[in-house]
Amino acid sequence: MLDDIPADNAQRQIFTVSRLNSAVRRLLEAQFGSLWLLGEISNFSAPGSGHWYFTLKDEQAQVRCAMFRGNNTRVRMRVGNGMQVLVRGRLSLYEPRGDYQLIIDSMEPAGEGLLQQQFDALKAKLHNEGLFASERKQPLPTPIRTLGVITSPTGAAIRDVLSVLQRRDPQLRVIVYPTQVQGAQAAAQIRQMLAVAIARNEVDALLLTRGGGSLEDMWCFNDEGLARDIAACPIPTISAVGHEVDFSIADFIADVRAATPSAAAELVSQDRSETMRYLAMLTQRLTRSQQQYQQQRMVQFQHLLQRLKPLSPQQRLESKSQQLDEYTQRLQRALTRNLNTTKQHQQQLQQRLWRENPQLQIQQLQTRIEQLRQQGLQALTVQLNRANARAAATHQALSIVSPLNTLERGYTISFAENGDIVRSAKQLNTGDMLRTRFAEGEVISKVERIAAGGDKADRK
């Protein structure tokens, strides 16, 4: 049979597919060894296994990459699509598919990536136009009674904002302008909702917000058209996009930037009194203490249950039932003590708050004002009575020396033609006219004769 096989067939080296891929893998790994590669991340995937799978590309080519969990845990940056990175790894081949790939063992940033470069270019452009200047930004009104929120109605950001406002300022009215905050249509929708809010003019301030994400996720807030709309908005604007370390163009262009959606809600709301916050803190501490106490007891219960395994099921059940009753009683006593202590503390705080109530001070001041008013009326009455008495005495004194009283006693007063009072006969001449005034009425007379010696001379 061997004599029938052609000589050239006897020299053939026939591979299986698995053998071929394995040989190529060994050849790649031996030929290249460790190498450095610069590229942009795309198609990034991080499944539940903790490994990373993505593609590194440049303008003309791409290569598949894998970075296993033991290595990617050492990466000290947030990895996502669009990032320019410098990686070190070794070439290999994924034998089941015959795909060659780069197995990466280290990664570091290399530039800002395409999106980051676009972000920096737009940021520099708007900054040079003066749109980031503090002089053009509006102050937030105080207080804010109606807040407009431009965000996704189902996202985590609106839940955080409403939660903080409900805790701090439940009287604050919130109007949500629903929009997408991620994707190709998000920027246009946000601009549309901004125009609607301006047209309605029903809010005191506008909050543009969303939760955290990658640069690509939050790219709609880096839209140039949206930035210019925010700059021209007559309503004061607040931007709270992503986490504290995230920055968007909207953050720079808005009147106020908040680190997170929750921080924005803290910024626009009016906090309740310190006492209410302290009571809330005590309530939370009590709740945590109860939970921790229950968890500790459950751990102890499980530990004791393990220790009692050699016992029969009935014995274990009886023992655990007794311990459960004991723990339940101890828990109830502890909870009662904690609750009583908290209630006493709350009552003390309420009493302090009542003593500081301005209504009591107002009532005391009103009582004092009424007392002062009564005292003023009494003093005014005394002064008026004294003035009336002095006026009556003066009137009586004037009446005594009044010429009218003299006329009432039978005396008269004579006036010459020029109106002067005639006090002596020497002032008169024969033929002069006299006007004589009595207590009642006057008499006009003419001088016929002047007697020099009074009644005695006249009779002569």
MARVOGU-632654 format. One record per residue (C-alpha): x, y, z; residue in one letter. Coordinates in Angstrom, 3 decimals, decimal comma. Layout:
N
+----------+----------+----------+---+
!        x !        y !        z ! r !
+----------+----------+----------+---+
!        X !        Y !        Z ! A !
...
+----------+----------+----------+---+
***
This chain:
460
+----------+----------+----------+---+
!        x !        y !        z ! r !
+----------+----------+----------+---+
!    0,000 !    0,000 !    0,000 ! M !
!    2,773 !    2,466 !    0,823 ! L !
!    4,286 !    1,843 !   -2,582 ! D !
!    1,052 !    3,189 !   -4,157 ! D !
!    1,306 !    6,682 !   -2,385 ! I !
!    3,014 !    9,321 !   -4,593 ! P !
!    6,239 !   10,693 !   -3,243 ! A !
!    4,971 !   14,299 !   -3,087 ! D !
!    1,929 !   13,218 !   -1,012 ! N !
!    4,206 !   11,475 !    1,453 ! A !
!    5,956 !   14,816 !    2,116 ! Q !
!    2,750 !   16,779 !    2,865 ! R !
!    2,327 !   18,205 !    6,392 ! Q !
!   -1,427 !   18,219 !    6,998 ! I !
!   -2,765 !   20,507 !    9,805 ! F !
!   -6,065 !   20,548 !   11,521 ! T !
!   -7,641 !   23,976 !   12,068 ! V !
!   -7,004 !   23,783 !   15,810 ! S !
!   -3,384 !   22,817 !   15,267 ! R !
!   -2,892 !   25,619 !   12,764 ! L !
!   -4,367 !   28,265 !   15,071 ! N !
!   -2,295 !   26,999 !   17,972 ! S !
!    0,884 !   27,160 !   15,878 ! A !
!    0,096 !   30,674 !   14,691 ! V !
!   -0,570 !   31,755 !   18,265 ! R !
!    2,803 !   30,450 !   19,430 ! R !
!    4,489 !   32,091 !   16,459 ! L !
!    2,912 !   35,501 !   17,175 ! L !
!    3,716 !   35,387 !   20,859 ! E !
!    7,330 !   34,351 !   20,226 ! A !
!    7,918 !   36,774 !   17,365 ! Q !
!    6,637 !   40,018 !   18,848 ! F !
!    6,807 !   39,621 !   22,599 ! G !
!    5,725 !   42,663 !   24,622 ! S !
!    4,934 !   45,854 !   22,685 ! L !
!    3,416 !   49,315 !   23,138 ! W !
!    0,437 !   50,458 !   21,091 ! L !
!   -1,262 !   53,849 !   20,744 ! L !
!   -4,914 !   54,087 !   19,659 ! G !
!   -8,472 !   55,127 !   20,353 ! E !
!  -10,866 !   52,866 !   22,278 ! I !
!  -14,115 !   51,826 !   20,605 ! S !
!  -16,683 !   49,032 !   21,109 ! N !
!  -15,753 !   48,919 !   24,808 ! F !
!  -17,410 !   46,084 !   26,747 ! S !
!  -17,127 !   45,077 !   30,420 ! A !
!  -19,193 !   41,916 !   31,092 ! P !
!  -19,873 !   40,472 !   34,508 ! G !
!  -16,659 !   38,476 !   34,465 ! S !
!  -14,738 !   41,717 !   35,082 ! G !
!  -12,659 !   41,404 !   31,876 ! H !
!  -12,517 !   44,249 !   29,327 ! W !
!  -12,945 !   43,732 !   25,594 ! Y !
!  -12,577 !   46,551 !   23,083 ! F !
!  -11,015 !   47,648 !   19,813 ! T !
!   -8,025 !   49,965 !   19,419 ! L !
!   -8,129 !   51,946 !   16,194 ! K !
!   -6,479 !   54,746 !   14,285 ! D !
!   -7,592 !   56,433 !   11,080 ! E !
!   -6,875 !   53,422 !    8,868 ! Q !
!   -6,936 !   50,199 !   10,894 ! A !
!   -8,059 !   48,513 !   14,083 ! Q !
!   -7,114 !   45,572 !   16,299 ! V !
!   -9,090 !   43,564 !   18,868 ! R !
!   -7,913 !   43,790 !   22,465 ! C !
!   -8,583 !   42,059 !   25,758 ! A !
!   -7,575 !   43,134 !   29,254 ! M !
!   -8,305 !   40,625 !   31,978 ! F !
!   -9,564 !   41,500 !   35,434 ! R !
!   -6,268 !   40,937 !   37,195 ! G !
!   -4,702 !   43,699 !   35,114 ! N !
!   -7,547 !   46,184 !   34,599 ! N !
!   -8,052 !   46,633 !   38,343 ! T !
!   -4,763 !   48,553 !   38,360 ! R !
!   -6,021 !   51,140 !   35,824 ! V !
!   -6,496 !   54,475 !   37,666 ! R !
!   -8,746 !   56,195 !   35,133 ! M !
!  -12,267 !   55,847 !   33,851 ! R !
!  -12,140 !   53,927 !   30,565 ! V !
!  -14,660 !   54,450 !   27,794 ! G !
!  -15,193 !   54,853 !   24,084 ! N !
!  -13,382 !   57,724 !   22,426 ! G !
!  -10,380 !   57,712 !   24,754 ! M !
!   -6,858 !   57,832 !   23,359 ! Q !
!   -4,737 !   55,397 !   25,356 ! V !
!   -1,235 !   53,968 !   25,393 ! L !
!   -1,236 !   50,237 !   26,173 ! V !
!    1,401 !   47,581 !   26,683 ! R !
!    0,678 !   43,991 !   25,783 ! G !
!    1,541 !   40,934 !   23,750 ! R !
!    0,145 !   39,674 !   20,481 ! L !
!   -1,827 !   36,462 !   20,623 ! S !
!   -4,514 !   34,610 !   18,731 ! L !
!   -7,969 !   33,625 !   19,973 ! Y !
!   -7,951 !   30,066 !   18,697 ! E !
!  -11,725 !   29,312 !   18,673 ! P !
!  -12,344 !   32,119 !   16,144 ! R !
!   -8,920 !   32,468 !   14,580 ! G !
!   -8,822 !   36,188 !   15,476 ! D !
!   -5,545 !   37,693 !   16,419 ! Y !
!   -5,714 !   40,112 !   19,362 ! Q !
!   -3,622 !   42,111 !   21,772 ! L !
!   -3,579 !   40,887 !   25,363 ! I !
!   -3,068 !   44,065 !   27,399 ! I !
!   -1,404 !   44,134 !   30,795 ! D !
!   -1,169 !   47,923 !   31,379 ! S !
!   -2,968 !   51,065 !   30,184 ! M !
!   -2,453 !   54,784 !   30,580 ! E !
!   -4,027 !   57,868 !   29,007 ! P !
!   -2,479 !   59,181 !   25,795 ! A !
!   -4,088 !   62,466 !   24,832 ! G !
!   -7,742 !   63,256 !   25,422 ! E !
!   -9,353 !   61,263 !   22,646 ! G !
!  -11,416 !   62,568 !   19,749 ! L !
!  -14,367 !   63,650 !   21,863 ! L !
!  -12,127 !   65,292 !   24,422 ! Q !
!  -10,333 !   67,172 !   21,681 ! Q !
!  -13,658 !   68,438 !   20,333 ! Q !
!  -14,670 !   69,416 !   23,843 ! F !
!  -11,458 !   71,380 !   24,390 ! D !
!  -11,774 !   73,132 !   21,020 ! A !
!  -15,358 !   74,263 !   21,702 ! L !
!  -14,464 !   75,292 !   25,240 ! K !
!  -11,613 !   77,470 !   23,989 ! A !
!  -13,823 !   78,997 !   21,285 ! K !
!  -16,619 !   79,989 !   23,658 ! L !
!  -14,149 !   81,206 !   26,253 ! H !
!  -12,507 !   83,492 !   23,713 ! N !
!  -15,949 !   84,912 !   22,882 ! E !
!  -16,424 !   85,847 !   26,543 ! G !
!  -19,369 !   83,510 !   27,161 ! L !
!  -17,753 !   82,100 !   30,304 ! F !
!  -17,173 !   85,533 !   31,869 ! A !
!  -18,698 !   86,036 !   35,297 ! S !
!  -19,840 !   89,557 !   34,356 ! E !
!  -22,507 !   88,227 !   31,994 ! R !
!  -23,929 !   85,682 !   34,432 ! K !
!  -27,144 !   86,334 !   36,333 ! Q !
!  -27,505 !   85,845 !   40,099 ! P !
!  -30,073 !   83,363 !   41,325 ! L !
!  -33,238 !   84,947 !   42,762 ! P !
!  -33,887 !   84,644 !   46,474 ! T !
!  -36,069 !   82,880 !   47,294 ! P !
!  -36,795 !   80,559 !   44,381 ! I !
!  -40,505 !   79,726 !   44,555 ! R !
!  -40,855 !   77,824 !   41,243 ! T !
!  -38,014 !   75,743 !   39,775 ! L !
!  -37,933 !   74,421 !   36,220 ! G !
!  -35,983 !   71,186 !   35,649 ! V !
!  -34,918 !   70,155 !   32,135 ! I !
!  -34,030 !   66,472 !   32,379 ! T !
!  -35,221 !   62,942 !   31,747 ! S !
!  -38,449 !   62,320 !   33,738 ! P !
!  -37,342 !   58,730 !   34,475 ! T !
!  -33,662 !   59,313 !   35,273 ! G !
!  -31,875 !   59,166 !   38,600 ! A !
!  -31,171 !   62,912 !   38,519 ! A !
!  -34,817 !   63,994 !   38,852 ! I !
!  -35,322 !   61,505 !   41,664 ! R !
!  -32,319 !   62,913 !   43,537 ! D !
!  -33,496 !   66,493 !   42,993 ! V !
!  -37,062 !   65,808 !   44,144 ! L !
!  -35,829 !   63,833 !   47,133 ! S !
!  -33,607 !   66,668 !   48,341 ! V !
!  -36,314 !   69,300 !   47,739 ! L !
!  -38,911 !   67,236 !   49,606 ! Q !
!  -36,560 !   67,024 !   52,557 ! R !
!  -35,341 !   70,612 !   52,557 ! R !
!  -38,071 !   72,754 !   51,011 ! D !
!  -41,360 !   70,922 !   50,318 ! P !
!  -43,071 !   74,239 !   49,488 ! Q !
!  -40,868 !   74,763 !   46,425 ! L !
!  -42,877 !   74,195 !   43,226 ! R !
!  -41,148 !   72,082 !   40,556 ! V !
!  -42,017 !   72,011 !   36,837 ! I !
!  -40,293 !   69,261 !   34,820 ! V !
!  -39,607 !   69,850 !   31,122 ! Y !
!  -39,084 !   66,248 !   29,910 ! P !
!  -36,341 !   65,469 !   27,411 ! T !
!  -33,735 !   62,899 !   26,507 ! Q !
!  -30,339 !   63,501 !   28,087 ! V !
!  -28,353 !   61,002 !   26,044 ! Q !
!  -28,207 !   60,132 !   22,388 ! G !
!  -28,175 !   61,820 !   19,002 ! A !
!  -31,489 !   63,661 !   19,476 ! Q !
!  -30,876 !   64,758 !   23,065 ! A !
!  -29,273 !   68,148 !   22,347 ! A !
!  -32,117 !   69,214 !   20,024 ! A !
!  -34,744 !   68,164 !   22,573 ! Q !
!  -32,982 !   70,006 !   25,393 ! I !
!  -32,872 !   73,171 !   23,270 ! R !
!  -36,564 !   72,773 !   22,496 ! Q !
!  -37,487 !   72,443 !   26,182 ! M !
!  -35,328 !   75,447 !   26,994 ! L !
!  -37,284 !   77,484 !   24,430 ! A !
!  -40,588 !   76,248 !   25,898 ! V !
!  -39,535 !   77,296 !   29,410 ! A !
!  -38,517 !   80,744 !   28,184 ! I !
!  -41,789 !   81,194 !   26,273 ! A !
!  -43,943 !   80,172 !   29,241 ! R !
!  -41,964 !   82,316 !   31,677 ! N !
!  -43,398 !   80,401 !   34,625 ! E !
!  -40,290 !   79,596 !   36,671 ! V !
!  -37,797 !   81,629 !   38,703 ! D !
!  -34,772 !   79,502 !   37,680 ! A !
!  -33,949 !   76,642 !   35,289 ! L !
!  -31,948 !   73,527 !   36,230 ! L !
!  -30,362 !   71,445 !   33,438 ! L !
!  -29,274 !   68,122 !   34,911 ! T !
!  -28,568 !   64,436 !   34,433 ! R !
!  -26,687 !   61,714 !   36,277 ! G !
!  -23,146 !   60,555 !   35,721 ! G !
!  -21,784 !   58,724 !   32,710 ! G !
!  -19,021 !   58,687 !   30,168 ! S !
!  -18,020 !   61,671 !   28,078 ! L !
!  -19,929 !   60,138 !   25,201 ! E !
!  -23,051 !   59,680 !   27,353 ! D !
!  -23,059 !   63,340 !   28,384 ! M !
!  -22,042 !   64,712 !   24,986 ! W !
!  -25,424 !   66,416 !   24,369 ! C !
!  -24,525 !   68,958 !   27,062 ! F !
!  -21,413 !   69,874 !   25,015 ! N !
!  -23,487 !   70,996 !   22,010 ! D !
!  -22,511 !   74,463 !   20,734 ! E !
!  -26,091 !   75,422 !   19,859 ! G !
!  -27,285 !   74,496 !   23,332 ! L !
!  -24,428 !   76,487 !   24,870 ! A !
!  -25,444 !   79,609 !   22,964 ! R !
!  -29,115 !   79,127 !   23,892 ! D !
!  -28,164 !   78,904 !   27,576 ! I !
!  -26,036 !   82,039 !   27,259 ! A !
!  -29,015 !   83,946 !   25,778 ! A !
!  -31,576 !   82,599 !   28,269 ! C !
!  -33,252 !   85,432 !   30,249 ! P !
!  -34,049 !   83,054 !   33,105 ! I !
!  -31,187 !   82,299 !   35,553 ! P !
!  -29,761 !   78,845 !   34,767 ! T !
!  -28,082 !   76,155 !   36,864 ! I !
!  -26,120 !   73,272 !   35,324 ! S !
!  -25,617 !   70,023 !   37,258 ! A !
!  -24,363 !   67,415 !   34,797 ! V !
!  -22,833 !   64,173 !   36,026 ! G !
!  -20,702 !   63,714 !   39,107 ! H !
!  -18,501 !   66,206 !   40,914 ! E !
!  -15,487 !   65,446 !   38,707 ! V !
!  -17,468 !   65,772 !   35,466 ! D !
!  -17,516 !   69,041 !   33,543 ! F !
!  -19,558 !   69,950 !   30,477 ! S !
!  -19,797 !   73,030 !   28,281 ! I !
!  -23,186 !   73,676 !   29,897 ! A !
!  -21,448 !   73,874 !   33,286 ! D !
!  -19,172 !   76,655 !   32,054 ! F !
!  -21,865 !   78,602 !   30,196 ! I !
!  -24,657 !   78,451 !   32,821 ! A !
!  -25,064 !   81,166 !   35,439 ! D !
!  -24,317 !   78,677 !   38,250 ! V !
!  -22,672 !   75,236 !   38,213 ! R !
!  -23,522 !   72,571 !   40,807 ! A !
!  -21,346 !   69,508 !   41,317 ! A !
!  -24,234 !   67,011 !   41,296 ! T !
!  -28,036 !   67,048 !   40,879 ! P !
!  -28,399 !   66,738 !   44,649 ! S !
!  -26,023 !   69,666 !   45,191 ! A !
!  -28,129 !   71,736 !   42,784 ! A !
!  -31,256 !   70,943 !   44,790 ! A !
!  -29,425 !   71,979 !   47,965 ! E !
!  -28,413 !   75,222 !   46,255 ! L !
!  -31,899 !   76,315 !   45,144 ! V !
!  -33,832 !   75,226 !   48,246 ! S !
!  -34,305 !   76,886 !   51,599 ! Q !
!  -33,359 !   74,640 !   54,467 ! D !
!  -35,592 !   74,084 !   57,468 ! R !
!  -34,520 !   74,931 !   60,972 ! S !
!  -31,466 !   73,337 !   62,560 ! E !
!  -33,723 !   71,573 !   65,027 ! T !
!  -35,596 !   69,725 !   62,300 ! M !
!  -32,345 !   68,636 !   60,681 ! R !
!  -31,041 !   67,444 !   64,023 ! Y !
!  -34,220 !   65,468 !   64,677 ! L !
!  -33,966 !   63,899 !   61,221 ! A !
!  -30,360 !   62,962 !   61,940 ! M !
!  -31,368 !   61,381 !   65,243 ! L !
!  -34,117 !   59,442 !   63,497 ! T !
!  -31,663 !   58,133 !   60,905 ! Q !
!  -29,164 !   57,195 !   63,594 ! R !
!  -31,879 !   55,389 !   65,516 ! L !
!  -32,958 !   53,514 !   62,398 ! T !
!  -29,380 !   52,521 !   61,593 ! R !
!  -28,820 !   51,461 !   65,191 ! S !
!  -31,921 !   49,303 !   65,072 ! Q !
!  -30,843 !   47,718 !   61,808 ! Q !
!  -27,307 !   47,122 !   63,040 ! Q !
!  -28,609 !   45,688 !   66,283 ! Y !
!  -30,939 !   43,354 !   64,434 ! Q !
!  -28,181 !   42,316 !   62,039 ! Q !
!  -25,787 !   41,637 !   64,904 ! Q !
!  -28,410 !   39,555 !   66,665 ! R !
!  -29,150 !   37,655 !   63,495 ! M !
!  -25,436 !   36,929 !   63,042 ! V !
!  -25,229 !   35,725 !   66,624 ! Q !
!  -28,343 !   33,693 !   66,084 ! F !
!  -26,875 !   32,023 !   63,022 ! Q !
!  -23,599 !   31,403 !   64,839 ! H !
!  -25,368 !   29,762 !   67,749 ! L !
!  -27,449 !   27,777 !   65,337 ! L !
!  -24,275 !   26,359 !   63,805 ! Q !
!  -22,894 !   25,505 !   67,232 ! R !
!  -26,052 !   23,585 !   68,121 ! L !
!  -25,988 !   21,390 !   65,041 ! K !
!  -25,048 !   18,228 !   67,022 ! P !
!  -28,328 !   18,580 !   68,919 ! L !
!  -31,526 !   17,052 !   67,637 ! S !
!  -33,818 !   19,258 !   65,548 ! P !
!  -36,301 !   19,448 !   68,404 ! Q !
!  -33,622 !   20,467 !   70,889 ! Q !
!  -32,182 !   23,053 !   68,549 ! R !
!  -35,633 !   24,436 !   67,924 ! L !
!  -36,428 !   24,689 !   71,624 ! E !
!  -33,080 !   26,283 !   72,448 ! S !
!  -33,266 !   28,761 !   69,597 ! K !
!  -36,856 !   29,592 !   70,442 ! S !
!  -35,815 !   30,432 !   73,984 ! Q !
!  -32,869 !   32,499 !   72,778 ! Q !
!  -35,102 !   34,206 !   70,247 ! L !
!  -37,542 !   35,157 !   72,991 ! D !
!  -34,682 !   36,487 !   75,088 ! E !
!  -33,221 !   38,490 !   72,210 ! Y !
!  -36,658 !   39,782 !   71,294 ! T !
!  -37,209 !   41,024 !   74,842 ! Q !
!  -33,752 !   42,580 !   74,993 ! R !
!  -34,303 !   44,201 !   71,614 ! L !
!  -37,659 !   45,582 !   72,693 ! Q !
!  -36,141 !   46,978 !   75,900 ! R !
!  -33,266 !   48,538 !   73,987 ! A !
!  -35,598 !   50,016 !   71,411 ! L !
!  -37,863 !   51,369 !   74,139 ! T !
!  -34,919 !   52,993 !   75,922 ! R !
!  -33,627 !   54,513 !   72,710 ! N !
!  -37,088 !   55,715 !   71,762 ! L !
!  -37,695 !   57,273 !   75,202 ! N !
!  -34,314 !   58,992 !   75,104 ! T !
!  -35,030 !   60,343 !   71,648 ! T !
!  -38,503 !   61,522 !   72,682 ! K !
!  -37,101 !   63,302 !   75,749 ! Q !
!  -34,470 !   64,971 !   73,605 ! H !
!  -37,120 !   65,950 !   71,097 ! Q !
!  -39,339 !   67,405 !   73,833 ! Q !
!  -36,395 !   69,416 !   75,172 ! Q !
!  -35,697 !   70,767 !   71,718 ! L !
!  -39,381 !   71,605 !   71,228 ! Q !
!  -39,441 !   73,448 !   74,569 ! Q !
!  -36,316 !   75,406 !   73,583 ! R !
!  -37,917 !   76,188 !   70,248 ! L !
!  -41,112 !   77,376 !   72,015 ! W !
!  -39,160 !   79,595 !   74,396 ! R !
!  -37,492 !   81,198 !   71,413 ! E !
!  -40,863 !   81,648 !   69,657 ! N !
!  -41,141 !   85,293 !   68,524 ! P !
!  -44,907 !   85,201 !   69,174 ! Q !
!  -44,283 !   85,272 !   72,943 ! L !
!  -41,992 !   88,284 !   72,597 ! Q !
!  -44,593 !   89,992 !   70,395 ! I !
!  -47,302 !   89,432 !   73,028 ! Q !
!  -45,052 !   90,815 !   75,759 ! Q !
!  -44,238 !   93,880 !   73,663 ! L !
!  -47,927 !   94,407 !   72,868 ! Q !
!  -48,763 !   94,298 !   76,596 ! T !
!  -45,977 !   96,785 !   77,308 ! R !
!  -47,245 !   99,079 !   74,528 ! I !
!  -50,765 !   99,007 !   76,008 ! E !
!  -49,368 !   99,874 !   79,449 ! Q !
!  -47,395 !  102,780 !   78,001 ! L !
!  -50,490 !  103,984 !   76,113 ! R !
!  -52,579 !  103,984 !   79,297 ! Q !
!  -49,823 !  105,821 !   81,167 ! Q !
!  -49,613 !  108,355 !   78,336 ! G !
!  -53,369 !  108,942 !   78,392 ! L !
!  -53,317 !  109,444 !   82,147 ! Q !
!  -50,390 !  111,886 !   81,938 ! A !
!  -52,100 !  113,767 !   79,090 ! L !
!  -55,356 !  114,002 !   81,108 ! T !
!  -53,485 !  115,423 !   84,122 ! V !
!  -51,704 !  118,007 !   81,944 ! Q !
!  -54,991 !  118,991 !   80,280 ! L !
!  -56,756 !  119,435 !   83,626 ! N !
!  -53,896 !  121,594 !   84,872 ! R !
!  -54,008 !  123,735 !   81,720 ! A !
!  -57,789 !  124,172 !   82,069 ! N !
!  -57,380 !  125,261 !   85,694 ! A !
!  -54,707 !  127,790 !   84,740 ! R !
!  -56,909 !  129,126 !   81,927 ! A !
!  -59,872 !  129,543 !   84,284 ! A !
!  -57,738 !  131,411 !   86,828 ! A !
!  -56,351 !  133,671 !   84,124 ! T !
!  -59,846 !  134,356 !   82,805 ! H !
!  -61,047 !  135,275 !   86,276 ! Q !
!  -58,089 !  137,649 !   86,800 ! A !
!  -58,718 !  139,307 !   83,462 ! L !
!  -62,381 !  139,675 !   84,238 ! S !
!  -61,555 !  141,623 !   87,388 ! I !
!  -59,586 !  144,300 !   85,544 ! V !
!  -61,767 !  144,268 !   82,411 ! S !
!  -63,345 !  147,671 !   81,527 ! P !
!  -66,556 !  145,842 !   80,696 ! L !
!  -66,989 !  144,933 !   84,356 ! N !
!  -66,457 !  148,606 !   85,219 ! T !
!  -69,235 !  149,578 !   82,831 ! L !
!  -71,499 !  147,013 !   84,427 ! E !
!  -71,078 !  148,861 !   87,730 ! R !
!  -72,536 !  152,130 !   86,226 ! G !
!  -69,469 !  153,810 !   84,825 ! Y !
!  -69,153 !  155,093 !   81,249 ! T !
!  -66,348 !  155,747 !   78,806 ! I !
!  -66,269 !  158,765 !   76,489 ! S !
!  -64,391 !  158,981 !   73,215 ! F !
!  -63,412 !  162,128 !   71,356 ! A !
!  -64,026 !  162,567 !   67,667 ! E !
!  -60,592 !  161,151 !   66,876 ! N !
!  -61,349 !  158,007 !   68,897 ! G !
!  -59,170 !  158,845 !   71,917 ! D !
!  -60,528 !  158,166 !   75,383 ! I !
!  -61,462 !  161,400 !   77,198 ! V !
!  -59,782 !  161,301 !   80,580 ! R !
!  -59,984 !  165,057 !   81,392 ! S !
!  -62,295 !  167,972 !   80,509 ! A !
!  -59,236 !  169,810 !   79,388 ! K !
!  -59,136 !  167,617 !   76,306 ! Q !
!  -62,477 !  169,076 !   75,111 ! L !
!  -63,696 !  172,301 !   73,615 ! N !
!  -67,152 !  173,696 !   73,320 ! T !
!  -68,892 !  172,225 !   70,332 ! G !
!  -66,891 !  168,965 !   70,284 ! D !
!  -68,838 !  165,788 !   69,645 ! M !
!  -68,584 !  162,982 !   72,218 ! L !
!  -69,372 !  159,268 !   71,948 ! R !
!  -70,183 !  157,838 !   75,346 ! T !
!  -70,300 !  154,060 !   75,864 ! R !
!  -72,480 !  152,456 !   78,568 ! F !
!  -72,633 !  148,828 !   79,601 ! A !
!  -75,392 !  148,544 !   77,064 ! E !
!  -75,347 !  150,914 !   74,095 ! G !
!  -73,703 !  154,265 !   73,238 ! E !
!  -74,784 !  157,980 !   73,222 ! V !
!  -73,596 !  160,700 !   70,849 ! I !
!  -73,550 !  164,158 !   72,484 ! S !
!  -72,248 !  167,697 !   71,852 ! K !
!  -70,273 !  169,755 !   74,406 ! V !
!  -72,278 !  172,881 !   75,290 ! E !
!  -70,342 !  173,984 !   78,286 ! R !
!  -67,194 !  172,961 !   80,188 ! I !
!  -67,124 !  173,218 !   83,974 ! A !
!  -63,718 !  173,565 !   85,463 ! A !
!  -64,373 !  172,360 !   89,002 ! G !
!  -66,499 !  169,288 !   88,630 ! G !
!  -69,980 !  169,084 !   90,123 ! D !
!  -69,559 !  172,126 !   92,371 ! K !
!  -68,405 !  174,410 !   89,512 ! A !
!  -71,111 !  173,049 !   87,247 ! D !
!  -73,823 !  173,955 !   89,655 ! R !
!  -72,530 !  177,473 !   89,727 ! K !
+----------+----------+----------+---+
***
